[in-house]
Amino acid sequence: MFAEPYKSPVKQQFHRQLWLNIFFLAVLIVPGSALADQGQINPWAQSIFFENDLFDGTDSNYTNGFKYSLISPDLSPHAKQSLFPRKVLELIHKIPYLRDSGPEYSHQAEFSFGQNMYTPSDTSRSDLIVDDRPYAGWSYVGLAYHRKTNFVDHLDFLDSVEIQMGIIGPQAYAKETQDLVHDLRNIDKAEGWDHQLKNEQGLLVAFERKWRFYPNSTGSLTADAIVHAGGAVGNVATYLNTGLEVRFGLNISRSFGVSLIRPAGSTLFAPGKKPSLYLFGAVNGKYVLRDIFLDGNTFADSHSIDKKEWVADLAGGVTLSYRNLMLTYTHVTRSKEFIGQEDAHNFGSITLSFFYPLW
């Protein structure tokens, strides 16, 4: 008889917990999806993002990210019924910028909250590892505005502005979150959180524009390309970024591509009557002027490491969507972020987006 291949207990528990989480979310989402299909023609969109390097079998660097986002219906005066509170909508339509907007524009607001955590490579050490990145957590809320334009043939624009506010340090409770998850999965805890960055209020303002180029095709099998450029400024991060995504597949939706946990990086997707399945590849490059998770605290002495100014993400994955649901898996390879880092970092990302009427 052949021996069964060895499977890491950590990976087994991780995969089991992941599928339980997906099933639990599906149970909650399906009734809302049905409601949206019955009467919601300009619905609210929600997305749940989960990013973790355990998809690649590691536990270091950018080790975990979670984000929830809620994107409003189109707030334009010419938009279809959105089941938005009428009195609130009347006040919004008095804003000159929206009141005078033409039918080629759509306007949406977004609320989000999330938490990111960062650890060095060797989490078994309790001493300060001076030649590796600091322990750090970032818990935040975000407010964003999106303006979509589609008045040019075969070309859509999306402008996004986001303000993120939050806390870095012990009050971000990244240690407690990681300890809880590791307890549930029976994984050894990281021992060096006593050396994490100190408490500091964080502020970041980001802007990003996306250009979506799509062919004049009536077939189901098609391709498109999305270019983006933007930047951010704040004590959390200051950078310029640009990138490209190419998609190919069946019934590609008129969205703006894969969305990782990135300031002003949210995508807008619309419900479709036909099932959609496509593959994608993407690259995002950054010129980094400040990264608090490497540079250390702004106003206090803390552990820091010499960062690299040029950082790139290479991503590839698959998206499946049908009607009010969209599921994306992305594998990301991030180039070295600091001097002395031994290897590029890999992590996986799952994004579940759906529609659910709030009123």
N, C-alpha and C positions, 0 to 999 in steps of 0.2 A: 504494500500500500504506500501511496505517496504521502509525504508529510505536508500538512497545510502550510502555505507561506506565512511567515511571521508578520503580524500586524502590530504596529506600535499601539500600546494601550492609550497613549495620549491622543493619537490620531483617531482611534476607534471612538473614544469618548467625545472628541470634538465633532466628528461627523455625525454621531448619534444625536448630540445636542443640537447641531445645526439643522438637521432634518426635522426634529421635534419643533424647533422654533418656526421653521417654514410652514409646517402643518398647522401650528397654532395660529399663525398670521392668516393663513388661507381660510380657516374656519371663521375668523373675524371679518374677513374682507368680502367673502362671497355674497352675503346678504346685501351689503352696501353696493356691490357691483351691480346686483340685479336691480336695485332701486334706481341707480344712475341710468341704467339702460331703459327703464320704463318711462322716465319723464324728464331727465336732466339733459338739456341740450347745450348748456354752457357751464359745465360742472367744475367743482373744486378738484384739484389734483393733489394727491399725497404720495410721498416717496419715503421709503425706509432704506437707509444705506448701512451696509455692514462691511467693514474692511479689516482684514487680519492676515498676518504673515503665517499663521498656522496652516493656511492653504498650501504653503510651500514648506511646511515642516520646521519653521524656525520660530523664535520668540525674542525679537530684538528690534532695535531701531524704531521705525514707525510700526509699532506692534499691534495697534488696534484703533479703529475709528468707528464711531456710530453717529448717525445723523438722521433726524426726522425733519421733513419739510412739508409745508402746506402752501400750495400755490392757488391763488384766488381765481375765479372765473375772469373772463375779459371784462374790464371795468369801463370800456368805452361806451359813450352814449348810444352808438349804433349797434352795440352787441346784442345778441339774443338773450332771452330771459335766462337769468342765472340763479334764480331762487335766492337772491341776495336780499337782505332786509331793505325794504323800499326806502325808508327814511335815510338810512346810511348811504344808499346808492344815490339818492337825490343830492346829498351833500357832496359826494365824490364828483358828481357831474357838474358841480358849480366851479370846480377847479379849472381855471382858464386853460391850462395845458391840456387837460383831458376834454374839456367842453368843446374846444376848437379843433380837436383831432379829427382827421379825415378817416374814411372807411378802410383805407389801406393799412391803418395802424391798429394794433391791439395792445392793451395795457393790463399788466397783471402784477399783483403784489405777492410777496412770499414771506412767510414766517418760518423759522427753523430753530432747532436747538441740537446740540451734539457734544461729543467728548472725544478727544484724541489723546493717546498716550504714547510715550517714547521711553525706551530703556536701552542700556548698553547691551553688548553681545553676551557677556557673562553675568547672568542675573543671580548666580549662586554666591557671588562675592558680596560681603557686607561692607567692605572698605571703599573708599573713594577711588574710582578707576579714572585716573587723571588723563589717560590717553584715549578715552572713549567718550561717547556722547553722554550728556547728563540725563538722569531720570527727569521726566517732566509730564505734566498733565495739563490739558487745556479744555475747560468746560465753558460753553458759550451759547448765546442766542444770536440769531441773525435776522435782519430785516432787509428785504431786497425789493427792487423794482425792475420789471422786465418790459421792454417795448419791442414788439415784433413788427416788421415791415415786409410786405410782399407785393410791392407795386412794380417790380422789375421782373421781366420774364426770365424764368429759370434761375432766379436768385432771390433768396430770402435773407433778411438781416435780423439779428437779435442783439439788442443792447441790454446789458445787465449791470446794475449798481447794487452793491451790498455793503451793509455795515454790520460788523460782528463785534459784540461786546461780551466780555467774560472774565474769567479768573484763571491765572496760572499759579501752580504751587499746591501745597497741601489742601487748600480750600477747594481745589478742583475735584478732589476725591477720586483721582485716578488710581491711587494705591488701593483704596477700599474696593473700587470696582474690579480691579484685576484680582485682588485677593478673593473676592466673592466668586468670581468665575473659576479661578483655579481651585478653590475648595469644592465647587460643584463638580469639577472634572477630575478631581484628585490629582492635580498637577502641583509640583513644588512651587512655592511662592518665590517671587523675586526678593532678594535680601537687602538691596541697596537703596530702598526708597527714602531712607533718612538723609540721603544726599541730593534729593530732588531740588529743583529750582524753588526759590522762595516765593511766597505769595506776592502777586502783582496783578493789578487790574489790567486787562488787555483790551485794546481797541484796534480795529483794522477796517479800512475802507478800500473796497476793490471795485474795479470796472473791467468788463470784458465785452468785446463785440465778436459775434460769430457771423460768418458768411456761409450760407448753404447753397452750393451749386448743384442743380439737378437737371437731368436731360429731359427733353420733350418726348417722353415715351409712354405708350399706352399699354405696354406689356406688363406682366406681373413680375418678371425678373428684371431687376434694374440695379443701378449703382448711383451713388452721389458722393460728394466731397464737402467737408466742412472745415473752414479755416477759422482760427480764433486768434485774437491778440488782446492784451490788456495788461493790468498791473495792479498792485496793491501798495498801500502805505499805512504804517502804524508801528507801534512798539512790538507787536507780535511778529509781523513780517512786512518787509518792503522789498518788492521785486517787480520785474517786467517779465511777461511771458507771452509766448506765441506757440502755435501748433497746428496740426492738420490731422483730420480723421477721414478715412475712406471706408465706405460701407457697400456691401454687395449682398443681394438676397432677394427674397420674395416679399412683395408688397411693403416696401420700406415706407414707414410713416414719415410725414413731414415734420419731424422733430429735429433737434439740434445735437444729436449724437449722444455718445456715452457720457454719463455724468458721474465723475468721482467726487469724493469729498474735497472740494476746492472752492475757495471764496469766489462768488459770482460765476460759478461754473454750472449752475443748475440748468437742466434741459427742460423743454416744454414738449409734452407729447399729447396727441389728440386721440380720442377713441376711434377705432377703425372697425368696419363691418367684416373685413376679411382678415384671416390669420396672417401674421407676418413673422418671418424668420430670416435673419440676416447675420452675416459675419462682419467684423470690423477690425481695423487696425488703426492705431493712433499714436501720435507723438506730441509731447508737450515739453518745451524747453523754457528754462527760467534763468534770468540773470538776477542773482540774489544779493541785495544790499544788506538786508538784516533778516536773521532767523533766530528768534529768541530761544528756540529749543536747542540751538548750537552756540549762539553768542552769549547766552546766559542772561540773567536779570538786567533790566535797564537801570534801575535805581538802587541796586544793592549788590554786594559782592556775592558771587555764586560760582559754581562749577561752570566751565565753558570749554569749548574746543574750537580750533581753527577751521572754519567752514570753507567749502569750495564755492566759488561765485557762480559757476555754471553747473546746472543740474538738469537732467533730462529724464522724462518718463516715457518708456515704450510700453504700449498696451495693446492687447488683442483680446477678442472675446466674441460672444454670441448673444443675440437678443431675440426673445420670443414674446410676441404680443398677440392678444385677441380681444377685440372689443374694449373693455374697460380695464384690462390688466396688462402689465408689461413686466417681464423679468429679464434681467441682464446679469451675465457673469463676465467679469473682466480679470485678466491676469496682467499684473503690472510689474515691470522691471525698472527700478529707479537707480540711476547712476550714483556713484559715490558722492556723499554730501559733505564729508569733512576729511581733513588731512589725517592719514593714518587708517582710514576705514579699509578693511581688507577686501571686501567684495561689494558688488552692487547688491541692492536689496530687492527682494521679491515679495509680493503680497497679492492676495486675491480680493476681489470686491464683488458683492452681490447687491443689486439694487432692485427693489420691488416697488413698482409705481401702480397706482390705482385711483379710481374716481369714487367719491363718496359724498352724496349731498349732505350739507350741514343744516340746511333749512328746507 
